[in-house]
Amino acid sequence: MSGLESYVNNTVSIITADGRNFVGTLKGFDQTVNVILDESHERVYSMTAGIEQVVLGLHIIRGDNIAIIGQLDESVDSKLDFTTIRGMPLEPHKFSSFVMCDSLEEKFGAWELFEEIWQKEMPDEDVVENIYDKLDLFVKDSPFHDRLKLCPDVKDNAKASNIRTRGNQFFHPKVKRYIEAIKCYNESIAFSEKGSEERAIAYANRSMICYELHRYEECLENIRLARESNYPDRLMSKLIKREEDAKKALQVNNSKGVNDSDDSTDYGGELKLSYSAHETVPQVAECLNLCESKNFGRYVVTNQDLNAGDVVIIERPFCRLLRDVYRCIRCDYCFKESIFTLIPCESCTVAMYCTVECMDKAHKQYHRIECPIIRDMWRIFTKLPVLSLRVVTTAIHSYDYNLHAMMEHLSDLNEKKVNAFAMDWTTATMRDIYDTVHVLETNTNLRGSKDRMMRVFFTTIIRKLLLERTDLGNICGLDVNLSELLDNLILRHLQTSAVNMHSMHYMEYQPTEKLYEIENHASACFPLLSMLNHSCAPNVTRVSLFDDRCAVIVSRPIPKGGQLYDNYGMHHSLMTRKERKLDLAKQYKFVCKCEACINDYPLYHDLPSIDTTRHGMIDISAIHEELVLHSVKRAAELLPKLRRYLNDIGHEYPGKETCSCQELFKRSFEILYNPTSESASYWKYCNP
């Protein structure tokens, strides 16, 4: 422990027993080496992309989960270009908890194939004057079908049986890793054929876990599903016995007033705008205006003073995409956590739903087109191309699959006149809303030749998959214009998605650390939120809500006439100016000139302290320790206090106390309004 004392208030890097890498300022530790990090982030390694830095803020790591801890040499770390570093992740999490299942992405995908061709045919990007001279190398002559092992997605009872067997190993009484087992059973259900014995047994096995977790209603539902799937007579006696036991247990619970479900999903009620809404844009406070200039493009300003804690935008997404690692945990349509009762799409092995109603809605809105190719999409691409496909399929649905009408409308569309803040959202159709998505920034002219060619290559693969396997093949037929429309839509949104899409989050219980953490489970397209510009010193923050809307909350006072600034993942307290400007220029194609970059705001541990004799002070560590307990009641009590303090000290930015208070304020908001997993109660019955 004496060795850790020298690390306090210094930047440390921690590798945990489950293979994760955290970097942050060490604020303290206790006798069991539970550590508190401030202004922290997780570094996620990949062989297909640069290191992703996921901002966490104040963060506690349990001592029994720490494998290695050491002080970071910032002089070396600050010189690293994380966008170019590739690396194999450490061993998969031993305790994946309720968080996710295995990713479908394979090591060799479309990006790797493109890179291989590019290095062979055009090693010197600077000499490429016209990339379209080499187009056939990437499109016509590329053997991507074979190299990427593209094939139709079909049910496979043999594979379903093997996956179920793996689930049985997790279910064993000496193992009792029930959540891991149920993920296997769900995947087995997804692979199994309708009415097959494999599916029936997987449902029955799922009922066993529900019974062990005292979820008797879901146990009975799975028994019903097993019977519907032709559960074999030779095993029926066990099923009948479990059904009788579940009914008796349910009756006992009902007589005692005990509910199967956990109460951890209590929250702060419905969040509303802090000011009157725009008459025609009810998602936005009427004090906000959309402006446009040469320097900022389109941006949002306020026509009155705003205080920290003000809610100024609450927007519902045009479309959204569940990450593939949640496919056996959440409903693909409504995203509800439904691990015990998911039912499968009957035509693919990926999508699962909480109800038949959600399945039907998904089929109408996007899955009708995506179903035959969604597994290959996740196999060979990262989430952004898959999200781009979701934007396209949702847009096509808004035209009732009438591509001629869509082509005619978009060819006549005056993009400069489309204004999301001027449109009447109270009467807008999905077609009208898509117009605001269609005109989002692509940065086409700012992209290098390699970047543009890569997106053309991806577009070609996606378009060929759509025409070869989906209804769009029949719809487009031999009409070259419709095929070109499809090309243009895919290519456009491969570019807009990279700079305009937003992550959606929820609170997940971590059994090894016994606390809740923010997890990213989905991505979405928000045309209004996309109007907010970036700052490395933002004055607003985004919070995902229970009903899948996203709220924008002021995080420090904004004067009348001031611009609202979001943060695109590069914050001055976590990254040096050089790192931020490099990453922003590479991903978003602009040179950042925000206040933090102009004034070169320091990293968190070098930030100045405010004058606490004028404003008083709060015990940041004590409040953080309270918030990690995830008490809705306590968060509701602390939020007004934190809001008042932010409004008192927010004008003295940057300050160490201000940045810390912003993190605590956001955490309180998340506890009250973020979706929260109900998984915390399961671990008293099983092992993580």
N, C-alpha and C positions, 0 to 999 in steps of 0.2 A: 504493500500500500504506500510505503514511503516513496517508491518510485513514481507513483501516479501524481503525487503532490506537485512535482516539477512540471507536470503537463497542464495543470489548472490554468485556465484562461489562454491556453495555446491551442492551435489547431491540431487535432489528432485524426488518425485513420484507424478504424476498427473493422476487423473481419470477424463475423459471428460464426457460431458453430453450424449454422444452416447455410453458410456460403455467401452471405451478403456483405457489402462493403459500405460503411457509413463514414462520412467525414463531417467534422463540425468542431466547434469550440467547446472544450471540456470545462463545464461549469462546476462540477462536483461529483463526489462518489461517496459511498458508505462502506461499512465494514464488510459487506458481501460483494463489493465491487460493482454494485448497480451504479451506472454512470448517467449523468445528465449532460446532453449535448445541446448547445444553442446554435442557431443559424446553421442547422445541419442539412445535409443532403445525402441521398443514397446514389452510389455510382453503379449503374447497371451495364454489364459488359455483354457484347454481342460480336459474333463473327461476321455479321452482315451490315453493321452500322457502327457509328462512333459510340463512345461511352455516353449513355443518357444519364443526366444528373437530375434526380427527382427531389425537388425541394420539400423538406420536412419541417424546418423550423425547430422549435424546442422538441426534444426527443429523449426518451429514457430507454436504455438498453440494460436488460437484466444481466447481472454478473455471470450467472450460470450459462449464458448464451454467448459470452465473449470468448473467442479463440485467441485473437491477437489484438493488441492495442499499442500504438506507437505515435510519437510526435511526427507531424508532417513537415517536411522541408519545403516551405512555401516558395523559396527562391527557385527550386527545381520544379515544383508542381505548377507554378504560375506560367512556366514556359511551355508546358505541354499543350498540344492541340488535341483536345479530347475527341473532336469530330473525326479525326483520322485514325484513332487508335482502335484496333480490333483485338478482341481477346475472348477466349473461351470462358464462359461463366464457371465459377467453382461448382463443386458437386451440387446437384439439385437439392433443394431444401429438404431436410429430413422431416421437418415439421411443416408441411405445406398448409396445415390447418384447413380452414374452410375456404381459403382464399382462391385457389385455382386448381385446375387439372393440367395435364401436359399440353404444351403448345403443339399445334399442328405444323408449325413452320419447320421446314427441313433445312439442313445445312447448305445444300446446293439448291439455289432457287433462281428466279429471274434476274436478280441483281448480279449474282455470281456469274451467270452465263453471259450477261451483257458485258461485264468487266473482262471476262476472258476473251470475248470477241474484240472488244475495244483495244485491249493491250496488244492483240495479235495484228489487227488491221490498221489501227491508228494510234501508235504509241505516242506520237507528239501532237497533242491537241492544238498547239499553236499554228501548225501548218494546215489545219483543216479550214479552208476558206468557205466551202459549201458542204455542209454535212449531208445534204440530200444527194450529193454525188455518190455517196457510199451507202445509201439507204437500203439497197437490196441485200447488202451483207448482213444487216440486222433484221430485215423483214422477210424478204422472199427466200434468201438462201440460208437462213438460220434454221438449224434442225431442232427447234425448241420443243417440238412435240416429244421427240425421243429423249433429248437431253434432260428435260424436266419431268419425264415419265408421266405425262398427262394422260389421264384415263377416266372414263365415266365412274361416277360414285354409285356403288351398288350395295345392297344389303348382303351380309355374309354371316350365316349362322355359325360357321366354324370359328370365325374370329370372335363372334359374340360369346361363344362358349369358352374360348380361351381367356377372354377378358373377365368373364364371370368367375372363372377358376381363380384368377388373381385376386379378385374381390373376396373370395372365400378365405384366402390366406390372411388377408387383413382382418376378417371377421373372427378368426380362430380365438377361442377363449383366452389363450395365453398371449395373444397380440392385442385384441380389442381396439383396433384402429378403425372404428366404425365409419368415420367420415371418409377415409380413404376407400373403404370397401364400397360405400354407397356410390362414390364417383365411378368406380369400376362397374357396378351394376347398372348405372345410368348409361354408361357408354355401351355396355352389352345390349341394353334395350335399344339404343340408337342403331346398332349394327344388325339387330335381329329382324327377321322377316315377320310381317304381321301374322298373328295366329300361330306362330311357331312355339314349340316347346321351350326353346331357348329363351324367348321373351317371357313366357309365363313363369319360368323358374326364376328369372331375374326379378320380376315383380314380387314373387314370393320371398325371395331373399331380401329384397328391399323392405318387405313387411317385417322380417325378423329384426332388422336394425331399428325400424320405427318402434317396435315393441320394446327393445332393449333401452331405447332412449325415452320411453314412457310417452311416446307420441301415438296414442291409441287410435285417434281418428284417421291419421294417415296410414297406420297399420291396416285398418279395415279397408281403406280405399285401395291399397295395393293388393289386398286379398281379392277385392272385386275385380281389379284389372287382371290379376292372374287367372281368375276363372274365365273372364272374357277372352283371354288368350289361349284357351284350351289347356288349362293346367292338367297334367297327366293324372289319371285315376290312381296309379300306383303310389302317388305321394299325397293324395288328397287328405288322408287322415291327419297328417301333420298340419296341413293348412286349416282344417276344421277345428283342430284343438287350439291353434293360435288365435283363430277368430273368436272362439268362445272365451278364451282368456282375456283378449283385448276388450271384448264387450263388457266383461265383468269389471275389469280395471277401469274402464271408462265410466261405468255406473258408479263405482266407488268415488272416482274423482268428481263426478257431477254432484254427488250427494254432499261432498265436502267443499264444493265450490272451487275446485282446482281446475285450472285451464292448462291444456297441453302446451300451448305456445308460451314463449318467453315474454317477459314484460319489458325487455331492454329496448324495444322500439318506440317507447314513449318519446315525445318530442315537444318542441315549444309552440305548437299550434301552427296555423296558417300564416305565412309571412306575407306582408303587404307592403306596397310602396309607401314611402314616408311622406310623399306629397301627392297632390291630385294628379291623376293620370292624364296624358295627352288624350284629347277627345277622340282622335282617330287612330292613335297608337297606344292602346291601354296598357301595353307592357312597359311603357316608359314614363317616367315622371315628366310633367309638363314643363319643368324648369330646364330640361335638356334640349339642345338644338344640334342639328347636324350641319357642319360647315365644310367648306372645301377650299383648299389653297394649293399653290404649287409646292410649297415646302412640306405640308403635312398630308396632302391628298384629302380624303374625307376623314373628318374627325368630329368628336363630340365635345361640346362645351356646356357649361351651366350659366344660366342667366340670373342666378342668385347664389349667395354664399351657401355652401354645403358643409355639414358637420360630419365628423367621424361617426359611423353607425347608421347614416342615412341609406335607405334602400332606394335605388334610383332606376333599376331595370330588373324585371323578372320576365324572362323569355322562355318560350317553349321551342324546342328545336324543330327545324324542317325535317330532319331525319337523324337517326342515330344508329350506332353499331355496337353490339355486344362483343367484347373481346373474346377470341376463340377459347381462351383458357377458362372461361366461365360457362362454356356451352353445356356442361353437365351439372351446373349449379343453379343457373338463372334462366328464366323464360327468355327466349330469343326475341320476343315481341315487346312485352311489358317490363322486362328485366327483373321481375319479382323473384326473390330468393325462394326457389321451389324445389330444392334438392330431393325432397322425399316423395314428390308426386309428379315429376316431369314426365311428359309423354312425347314420343318421337314423331318427327316428320316421317311419312311413310315412303318418301322417295329419295331421301338423302340420309347420310349418317352423321350429320353435324347438328342441325337445328332441333331443339327440344322446347316444349311449351308447357305452361302451367295449366292451360285449359284448351279445349277444342275451339272456343271462341277466339283466343289469341292466335291459334294456329291458322284459322280462317282469315283473320285480319292480316296476318303476316303474308299469307299466300297472295292476297289481293294487292297488297301495297308494294311488296318487293320480292318475296320468296318464289313467286311463280317463275320469275326470270332467273333468280340466283341459284335456286335449288340444284340444278344439274352441275353447277360449276363451283359451288361455294367451298367444297373441300380442296379442290385444286387451287383456288384463289388463296386460301389460308396456307396451303403447303408451300407455294412458290413466292408469295409476297409477304411484306410486312403489313401492318394494319392500314396505312394510308391508301394504298391502291384498293384495298377492300372497301374502305370507306368511300373512296371515289366511285366505285361501282354502286354502292348503296345510294349515293346522291343521284346517279344516273337512273337507276331503276325506280327510285321514288319519283323522279321528274317524269319519266315515261308513264308511270301510273297516273300521275296528275292529268295526263292527256288521254286517259283511258286507252293507252297503247295505240293511239292514233298518231303514228309518226309523221304522216303527211301534214296533219294539223300542227303538230309541234314544229316541224321544219318551216312551215309557212309563217308561223308566229315569230319564231326566233330570227328568221331572215328579215322581218319587218321591224324588229325590236330596236328602238333607239336606246342603246345602253346608257348613254350619258344622262338620259332623262329618268332612269329608274332610281328612285330615292326611297330607301326603306323607311325613313322618317316621315316622308310625305304621303306614302300610300295609306289608304283607309283600310286598316287591318280588321275593322269590325265587319266589313263586307268582303274581304279578300278571299279568293279561292286558293286552292293549292297551286294552281297555275300562276296566279299573281305572286304568291310567295316565292315560287321557284324563280321568277324574274329577279328577285333581290339576291338569290343565291347565284344565279347565272352570271351576274355582273360583278361578282367578287373578284378581287385582284388576282391575276395569274402571274405577274412579273415575267411574262414571256420574254420581253426584250432585254431583261437583265440577266437571263440565264446563259451560261456558257454552252458551247456546242455539244460537249459531252452530256451535260444535264438535259438539253433538249432532245438529243438522240436517245438517251435512256428512256425518257417519257414516251417518245414515239415507239420505241421497242416494246414497252409495257402496254401501250395502247393497242398495238397490233396483236399481242398475245390475248388480251382481254376480249378484243373485238372478235377474233377468230373463235375463241371459246363460246362466246355468245351466239354467233351465227351457226356454229356447228352443232351445239347441243341444246339450245333453248328455243322458246317460241319466237324469238326475234329473228331466227333464221327463216321461218315461214313468213313473218311479217315483212321483212326486208326483201325476201325473194331475190330476184335479179336486179332490183332497183339500186343502181349505183349511188343515186343521191341519198337514199336512206342509209346505206352503208357508210357513206361519207358523213352523214349527220351523226351516226353512232360514233365514228372515229373522233369527230370534233368534240362531242360531249365528253367522251372518256378522257381525251387529251386535256381538255379544259379543266376538268375537275381533278385530274392528277396534279395539276398545278395549283388550283385554288385550295385543295385539301391540305397541301403542305404548309400553307400560311394562314389559313382562316379557320381551321377546325379546332374544337376545344375538347379537352378530356372531361369526363364525368366521374365523380368520386363517391365513395361511401365509407362508413366507419366499420372496420373489421376487427374483431377480437383476436388477439394473438395469445394463444394458450401458453406458449413458452415464456412470454414476457408478462402475461397477465395484465394486459392493457390494450386499448384500442388504438389503431393506426389508420390513417387515410390510405385507401387503395383505389387505383384507377380501374374501373370495370367496363368503361364504355367510352366511345368518342361520338361527337355530335356536331351538327352544322347549325350554328346560330347566326343568321344574317345580321341581326341588330348588334349583337355583341362583337361581331367582326368589324364594326366601325370604330372600335376603341383602339387607339394607337398604343405602342409600347413605350414604357419607360423603365430604366433599370432602377428607378426609385418611384414605384407606382403609388398612386393615391386612391386606387380602388382595388378590391379583391373580389374573386368569384367564388360562390358557394353553390354546390349542387343541392337541389331540394328533393323532398320525398316524392313529389309528383313528376320528377324528371325535368322540371324547369331549372333554369340557372338564374341565380340572383347576383346582381352587382351591388356591392356595399362599399361605401366610402370608408377608407381606412385612415385618412388624416384630413384635416380641414382643407377645402378647396374654395378659393375666393370667387366672387362673381366674375364671369368672363374667363375663368380658368378651364383648361382642358382636362378631361378625364383620361387617366393613363392606366392601362392594364400592364401586366408583366408577362412576357412570353417565355419565362423560364430562366432568364439571365438577370439575377438580382445583384446589386452592387455589394451587398454584405456577404455574398457567397463567392463571387468571382471577381477577378481583377478587371480593370477597364479593357486591357488588351484582350483577355479571354472573351469578354462579352462582345466587344466590337467584332472580333473575328467570327464568333458563332452566329451573331445576328446577320452579318454580311453574307455568310455562307448559306444560311437557311432562309432568311427573309429578304435578302437582297437590298438592304439599306445600311447606310452608315449612321449609327445611332448618335444623336446630338441632344440627348436628354440631359437634365440637370446633373445627374450622377456622372455622366461621361464628360460633360463640359468642365465640371468642378472636380473631377476625379475623386469621388467619394471613396473613403477607405473601406476595407473589409470590416466585418463586424467587430473583431477583437481590437481594431485600431480606431473605432468610432469614438468621438468625444462623448463625455457624460454631460447631461443637462444640469442646470442649476437647481438642485433639489430643494434648496432653501426657499426658492420662489414657488415651486409647484408641489412640494412634498414628494414622497416616493412610495412605491408599492413594493412588496416583497415578491419579486418575480419568481424565484425558485419555489416559494411556498404556494403561490397560486398555480404554478405549473403542476406541482405534486397533487393539488386538489383536482385539477382538470383531467389528469390522466386516469382518475377514478371513474370518469365518464358519468357523473351524476348530472342528470338534466336539471334537477332542482338547484344544485350548486352553480351550474353554468348560468342559469337564469338570474341568480343572485349576483354573480360576478360581472355579468355583461354590462349593466348600467355603470358600475364602478369603473370598469376598464374603458368604457366609452367616454365618461367624463374626463378621465385622466388623459386619454388620447387627444381630446379637444383642448385640454390645457397645455399639453406639451407638443402637440402635433406641428405647431409652427416652428419649433426648434428642431428642424430636420436638416441633416441626419443626426441622430443621437442614439446612443446604445439603448437607453431606456425606451425611446420611441419605437425602435425596431422590435424590441422584445415585447412591448405592450401590444404592438400590432399582431404579433404571432399569437399571444394569449387571447386577444380579442377575436381573432379569426377562429381559434380553437373553440372558444365558447359558442360562437355562431354555429360551427359545424356540429357540436354536440346537440344543439337545439334543433337544427333544421336539416342536417345532412342525413341521408338514409343510413340506418345502422343495422348491421347483421344481427340476427337473433341467435347466433351460434354460441354465445358465451355460456349458456346453460348446458350444452351438450357434454362438455369435457368432464363433468362430474360422473358421467356414466361410461366414459371410454378414454382411450389414450390418444394424444395428438399424433 
